[in-house]
Amino acid sequence: MGGGCALGFSREEWLRQRIRDGAERQPGFSGWRTEHPLQARIWLAYCGYADSAFESMFMGWDVDAFQRSASAMAELASWLTNVSPQIEENLQETFRQFLNAGVPAEHAFALSQVRPKKRRGRPVSNRLPVLLAAEHQLLHPKLSWMRLAMKFCPCREPRHSLKCRNRLRIQARALKEMLTRLGV
C-alpha cells in the first residue's frame, strides 16, 4: 500500500501527519490566522474534512462518509473561492489515483463516482465578499452593517442602499448557520 496518491503522499505519510496538522504548521500560518481568523477557521475545517475523507477511504472504505466529507469540503471551499461547489475531475483519472493509492478496485470505482449533491435554488454568489465582511466585522465589531455593505457589497450601484445592507446581513447569517452545521 505504499503507493502515492493524487496529493503526492501515501497512506503511511498521511497517518504520520494529517492534512490539518500540516496546514497549521505552514510558515506564516499563525500570522495569517491572526489577520484572517474566519478564513483560517474555514480553511482548517476544510483540511479536517479532507482528513476525514482520507480516513474513510484508507481505514474503513466508507463511501458514505467519504461523500459527506467531500460535500462539506466543497461547501467550505465555495465560501473561500466564491465558486459554486462542484468537482470537475475526470472520473477515469480519479479512479486511477485511488488505485495508485492502494484502494481495492471496487472501492476505487465507488469512491471515484462520489460527487457532492447539487443543491436546488439560486446559484452560489457573493460568498467571498460576505465572508470578508463577516471577518471584518469580527475584527472591528463596532462597524455597522451599512458601513460593511459600503466596503464589501459587490453590486455595481453607485450608492449602496438598505437592500445591500440587508442582503449582506442575511448572507452573513447563512454563513454562520453553515459554520454551525459543519462544526466550524
N, C-alpha and C positions, 0 to 999 in steps of 0.2 A: 504494500500500500504506500510505498514511499514516493509515488509519482507526484508531480506538481499539478496544480490546478490553474484555472484562469488567472488567479491573482498572484501566481508565482510562488506559492508555498504549499507545503504538504500538510497532511493531517497532523503529523507529529510536530511540525513547526507551529501550526495553529494552536495545538494543545499547550505548547510552551509559552506562547504569548498570544493572547486573544487580540482581536482586532481593536476592541475598545481600549485595552491596555496600551497597545501600540500608539493609538491616536493620542492618548493623554501624555505619552512620553515624547511626542514630537517636539523638536526645538521650537520655541516660540509659542507653544500652545497655551501655556499659562497666561502669557500676556494677552493673547487673542481672546482667551476666555474672560479676562477682566474687562476688555473693551467691548466684547460682544457676548454677554452671558447667555442670552436666549439662543443665539445661533449655536453657541458651544453646547448647550444642553440638547438641542435638536441633533447636532452632529454626533454627540456621544450616544444618544438614543439610537440613531441610525446605525452606528457601529455595534451597539449592543444587540440590535435586531439582526445584524449581519452575523454576529457570533451565534445567536440563536438559530439562524438558518444553517450555519455550518454544523452546529451541534446536532440539529435534527437530521442533517444529511450524513455526517460522519458517525454518529453514535447510535441512532435508532432507525434510520431510514424512514422517518415520519414525514410523509409527503404533505399531510395537512398542516403540521407545524411549520414546515418549510414555506408553504403557501401563505400562512398567516404572517410569518416574519417578512417575506418578500413584499407582501401587500403593505405592511406597516412601513417598511423601508421606502417604498415608492411614495407613500403619502408624506412621510417626513421630507424626502428629497424634493417633493413638489413645493414645499414651503421655502426651501433653501435656494432653489433654482428658478422658481416661477414657471416650471414646466409641468404640464399635465402628467399625472402618474402613469407612465407607460414604459414597458420594457420592450425594446425593439431588436432583440438579439436574434440571430439566425438559429433556428431550432437545431439544425444539424451540428453547428459549432458548439452550442451549449451541451448537447448530448456527448460530443467528443470530449469536451472538457471534463464532464463528470466521469467519463470512462477513464481518462488520464489521471484523475484524482483517486482512482481505485474503487469507484462506486460500481456495484454489480449492474449489468446491462439493463435488467428490468427496472431497477430503481433509477438508473440514469435516464431512461426513457421517461418514466413518470415525472421525475423532477424537471426535466427539460421542457415538459408541457405546461408547467405551472406558470401562470400569469396572474397578476393582481386583477380582481374582477373590476370591470368598469362600473363606475357609479352613474346613476341616472341624473339628469338635471343639467344645469348650465355648466359649461366647461370651466376649468380652474382658471382664475385670473386674479391679478393683483395680490397674489400671495406674498411675494417677496417685499413689496412696499409695505404691506400690512405688518409683516414680521419686523421690518426695520422700524416702523412707527411704534410697535409694541415694545420693542427693545429700547428705543429712545425714551419712551415713557418710563420704562423700568429704571433707566439710568437717571432720568430727570422727572421725578414724579409730580412736580408742580406744573408741568406743561399741560395746557388744556388740549382736548381732542381737536379743537378748531386749529390751534397752532400746529398740531401734528399733521392735520389734513393739509394745511398750507405748505408744509415741508415735504410730505410724503405722498400726497394724492397724485396718482398718475394720469388723472383726467387732463384734457387739453383745454379746459376752460380758462379764460384769462383771470377769473377770480374764483376761488373755492367757496362753496356755499355750505349751508347746513346739510345738504344732501351728501356732500363729500365727507363731512364730519361724521354723519350718521352711518354711512357706508363703512367708513374706517372702523368705527366702534363696533359695528355688527360683525365685521370680518375679524377683528381682534378677539371678539368673544368666541367666534368659531375656532380660531387658533387655540385659545385657552381650553376650549372643550376638547379639541383633538389632542392636545398635550395631556390632558387629564385622562382621556380614554386610553391613550397609548402608554400611560405611566411615566411621562416625562416630567 
